[in-house]
Amino acid sequence: MIGAEALYLLYAWLLGAIICSYLSERKGYGEKPGLAAGLLLFVIGVAIWLVWPPRPQSKWRVQGPIGLRRRRRRVDSRDAS
């Protein structure tokens, strides 16, 4: 019985580390700080990276949190004719 619970906790711990690593990389800090926070702080690490401010030219600010924001087509004066 404790084996199944331990396995679920292990999966949750690893999922928290993956999410923290993804968030820190999107916010411009690299994957390693997020991975460390996810492994050491478990659930709290995800909350920390969600409120941590992104760097100015990070993917979080340019493309959005998930990265699905599409590029807008720019209409130049040359294309208008």
C-alpha positions as CSV (number, residue, x, y, z in Angstrom):
1,M,0.0,0.0,0.0
2,I,2.8,2.5,0.8
3,G,4.5,1.6,-2.5
4,A,1.7,3.0,-4.6
5,E,1.6,6.2,-2.6
6,A,5.3,6.6,-2.7
7,L,5.2,6.2,-6.5
8,Y,2.6,8.9,-6.8
9,L,4.6,11.3,-4.6
10,L,7.7,10.6,-6.8
11,Y,5.7,11.4,-9.9
12,A,4.4,14.6,-8.4
13,W,7.9,15.6,-7.2
14,L,9.3,15.0,-10.7
15,L,6.5,16.9,-12.3
16,G,7.1,19.9,-10.0
17,A,10.7,19.9,-11.0
18,I,9.8,19.8,-14.7
19,I,7.3,22.6,-14.4
20,C,9.8,24.8,-12.4
21,S,12.5,24.1,-15.0
22,Y,10.2,25.1,-17.8
23,L,9.0,28.3,-16.1
24,S,12.5,29.5,-15.2
25,E,13.8,28.9,-18.7
26,R,10.8,30.8,-20.2
27,K,11.5,33.7,-17.8
28,G,15.1,34.0,-18.9
29,Y,17.0,32.5,-16.0
30,G,17.9,29.1,-17.5
31,E,16.8,25.6,-16.6
32,K,19.1,24.9,-13.7
33,P,17.7,27.4,-11.2
34,G,14.2,26.1,-11.9
35,L,15.3,22.5,-11.6
36,A,17.0,23.2,-8.3
37,A,13.9,25.0,-7.0
38,G,11.6,22.2,-8.2
39,L,13.7,19.5,-6.6
40,L,14.2,21.2,-3.3
41,L,10.9,23.1,-2.8
42,F,8.5,20.6,-4.4
43,V,5.1,22.3,-4.6
44,I,6.2,25.7,-3.4
45,G,8.8,26.0,-6.2
46,V,6.1,26.1,-8.8
47,A,4.3,29.0,-7.0
48,I,7.6,30.9,-6.6
49,W,8.4,30.7,-10.3
50,L,4.9,31.7,-11.2
51,V,5.3,35.0,-9.3
52,W,9.0,35.6,-10.0
53,P,9.4,38.5,-12.5
54,P,10.7,37.6,-16.0
55,R,13.7,39.2,-17.5
56,P,13.1,42.0,-20.1
57,Q,13.9,40.0,-23.3
58,S,12.8,36.6,-22.0
59,K,10.5,34.3,-24.0
60,W,7.9,34.9,-21.3
61,R,7.7,38.6,-22.2
62,V,8.2,38.2,-25.9
63,Q,6.1,35.1,-26.7
64,G,3.9,34.8,-23.6
65,P,3.8,32.3,-20.8
66,I,3.2,29.2,-23.0
67,G,4.6,30.4,-26.3
68,L,1.6,30.0,-28.4
69,R,1.2,33.7,-29.2
70,R,1.5,34.0,-33.0
71,R,3.5,36.7,-34.6
72,R,1.5,39.5,-36.0
73,R,2.1,40.3,-39.7
74,R,3.5,43.7,-40.2
75,V,2.2,45.7,-43.1
76,D,4.9,47.8,-44.6
77,S,4.2,50.6,-47.0
78,R,5.9,48.5,-49.8
79,D,3.4,45.7,-49.3
80,A,0.4,48.0,-49.3
81,S,0.6,48.7,-53.0
